Amino acid sequence: MTVTITDISSDGKGIGRTEEGRVVFVPGVVPGDIAEIELTEAPAAKGRKTPKPQVRLLSVVRPSADRVAPPCMYFSECGGCQLMCLSYGAQLRIMQKHVEAALERIGGFKAGKDYILKDILHTAKPGKDGEPEMPLRYRNKAEFALEGNRMGYYRRGTHELLEIDDCLIQNAAAVQAARQKCSGLKETQKYFKRIIARSNKEGDIMLITENSDGTFTSDHRILHDEILTQARTLKTEVSPLSFYQVNPEGCSLLYSKVQEYASLTGSETLLDLYCGAGSIGLSMAAQCSRVIGVESVKPAVIDANRNAVINGIVNATFICGKAEEVIDTKLQGVKADVVVVDPPRAGCAKSLLEAIKRIAPKRLVYVSCDPATLARDLKILCAPDEDSGTSFHLIEATPVSMFPGTLHVETVCCLYHQKKDYISVPYEPKDAEYLK
């Protein structure tokens, strides 16, 4: 049967609908393709009333007008960059659509009615035809699986190693350093199972090996780098296991948008949750009275304190612990005017969301790397409190393309708290008027 592919799932499968109206997930296709597929029924899984159809791609009858030749020779086998066969303009439209769809389907927020959805931010330069060209070599962190002295990624949908010589989204020097490290290993070695190469703007490389016992070994204690934003240039020192944004140019866009949404005037207390090495809070320290960062990973907290020192920042404090626990213990009585939260892909713990609602900051900036968990958390944050009836109001959301070639997208959201004396009126988008 023939289906038209209209969307793409989070695992890279094209989404289409049969003539009977049945939704199918087709491997190896992208939005805009018309595909010939074979559909077979598999036994219904436990807990499912109907069987899940098994789909096999027979051919692409008519390729999407957005298809391009992928620049990577490993694209057809590697499981990393699902969208590299699409023009970058098409990739940006897909990411924008995924953010909008998740916020409406999961969170119940309709763009243009309940909030303003801004165009996706990106760092691409225009090509000869005026369309944006997909950025390459944008990552400062490369992670490769090891089998003996063979290095690579896993083949798409498997745990079988695909040996590679290069990766076009990684820093070339970092890939070369990792290859040199692997070449010195024995073919039969089983002690090292993964190698990580971190790089900075100066071209320095930090090599980290993950050992079979779960420990890590690094050839450098720290890696010096800097983050550029509209507000300031922040010097950073990153230890081997600390979280650090992998796309430096995209990070500048992201942090600048966070600063815009925080709308600091100089007198506020800023609470930075899931702060990692402290870079978001420290980048805004000069714009507020006090920064308090909370992070559960101890090495990252050490990095954050060290980064405050090397930047001469004296109004920042960093606490090690789970954010939801620290708020109710070590931060009791602290009034946060603005809260920034940047959780992992799984989103925030519900207890943390409830704690943020109790704090009731004037503004909340939520930085997310997963539209689905973002929408889930925003729904909780914007639900009226049972006791006070107050809640947050989603004002604006801006997607940011941090991982070109892939389906991953960052989103920065601005929320205002509705105080007890807030009079609810129909929301009318007025650009950035609410941010003044």
Secondary structure, DSSP 8 states (H G I E B T S, - for coil): -EEEEEEE-TTS-EEEE-TT--EEEETT--TT-EEEEEEEE----TT-SS--EEEEEEEEEE--TTB---S-TTTTTBSS-TTTTB-HHHHHHHHHHHHHHHHHHTT---BTTTBEE---B----B-TTSSB----S-BSEEEEEEETTEEEEEBTTSS-EEE-S--TTB-HHHHHHHHHHHHTS-TT--SEEEEEEEE-TT--EEEEEEETTS-EEES-S-EEEEEE-SS-EEEEEE-TTS---S-HHHHHHHHHHHHHHH---SS-EEEEES-TTSHHHHHTGGGSSEEEEEES-HHHHHHHHHHHHHTT--SEEEEES-HHHHHHTTTTT---SEEEE---TT---HHHHHHHHHH--SEEEEEES-HHHHHHHHHHHTS--TTT--EEEEEEEEEE--STTSS--EEEEEEEEE-TT---------TTGGG-
